[in-house]
Amino acid sequence: MRSLRPRERRRGLTLLELVLAVGLFALLSLAVFELLEGTLVTWRKSEVRRNQMETSTAVLELIARDFQSLEGGSRGDLVVEWETFDTNSDGGRETVWPRIRLVRQASASDAARVALQTQQTVDGPDLTEVCWAVLPSREDGSVGTLWRGERLVHGGLSASAEAPKPSVSFFDASYVKRDGSVAAGSLDELTGGMLWFQVLLATQTSSVNDGWTLGGGLEDAATSWDAWRSARPDETRHEWNEPPSGMPRVGEEALLPRRVRIAMEFEDPTQRLRRTRISSYIAASDVAITVDDETRVPKVGSYMRVDAEWMKVKSKNGRRLTVERGARGTEAEPHDSGARISHGETVVREVIIPTYREDWKL
């Protein structure tokens, strides 16, 4: 008789081993997901920063070319002034933006381009008027939109009755309206998302080699300019419209600054939606605030804006920040819980005015 061998037992996974395997797979999947998510977040931040830098660089290059081409003769002109706006419709004027009007030299190609855009006629190279203005955004008044316009100083209007640009000079008293806006259709929109735009100007006595400082001294930089000293910047609108100290008398030529410093700060619209907010009400005198997410505030020493007020970050301890209130020419004001914190990348450009190039030993 043939003996029967015991049936061989098949080896398989026990329930405990299966649970451990599933758990280990879940941990590995979570680690891979977090690594991928972190990489995507870093890539998105880098992409946003790159886009902001490209926009800022392009704008700075354009405005630098305008300043470098300033006309300093008897037909030249330059007005740098500050305008305030009521962005939250409370009857106050809490937001301040600059406006720059200048006369620049134009090549034949520049004159032809401007003539085509404005439907003017031109007989050859001439001068053009340029106006830069930051106006409150239609979607969010606390954010600025940058505009620029250009027109021929000498050149008759074409016969077209539908000229897209008004014939009035940018320097005409009727060009700027009472509310701080300008003549409709005179400017073209360049970009939005502007948080900060500063213009500083070096007078004949300003000392800026070791840094730009604001104040009433002869060595300080100016925040406004009037090439013919005709009191065009309105001092009642903002303190930055006060005339600089030690300005010489104007002769037969326009008085120009020796050097200009331009600083801009933009915020990408997609990043704006991800910004953190303050966690509780803060009074105008508070210097400590709490935020929802401490990872979404700028580094110590940087600036951030809540509503229309700028604050400088002095220190960070978790979600609690210590700040300097009323920075960048704004006033400290109360803010409700949930107010958004805005900030961006600051880009700076210094421009030397060619008229004074020899003075700077270049």
Sequence and secondary structure as in RCSB ss.txt:
>XXXX:A:sequence
MRSLRPRERRRGLTLLELVLAVGLFALLSLAVFELLEGTLVTWRKSEVRRNQMETSTAVLELIARDFQSLEGGSR
GDLVVEWETFDTNSDGGRETVWPRIRLVRQASASDAARVALQTQQTVDGPDLTEVCWAVLPSREDGSVGTLWRGE
RLVHGGLSASAEAPKPSVSFFDASYVKRDGSVAAGSLDELTGGMLWFQVLLATQTSSVNDGWTLGGGLEDAATSW
DAWRSARPDETRHEWNEPPSGMPRVGEEALLPRRVRIAMEFEDPTQRLRRTRISSYIAASDVAITVDDETRVPKV
GSYMRVDAEWMKVKSKNGRRLTVERGARGTEAEPHDSGARISHGETVVREVIIPTYREDWKL
>XXXX:A:secstr
              HHHHHHHHHHHHHHHHHHHHHHHHHHHHHHHHHHHHHHHHHHHHHHHHHHHHHHTB  STT
  EEEEEEEE SSSSSS  EEEEEEEEEEE  HHHHHHHHHHHTB  SSS EEEEEEEEEE SS TTSEEEEEEE
EESS  B S TT SS SS TTSTTTB TTS B TTS EEEEEEEEEEEEEEE SS   TT   BSSSTTSBBS E
ETT S  S TTT GGGS  TT     SS    SEEEEEEEE  HHHHTT  BBSS B TT  EEEBS GGGS  T
T EEEETTEEEEEEEEETTEEEEEEEETT     B TT BEE  EEEEEEEE GGGTGGGT 
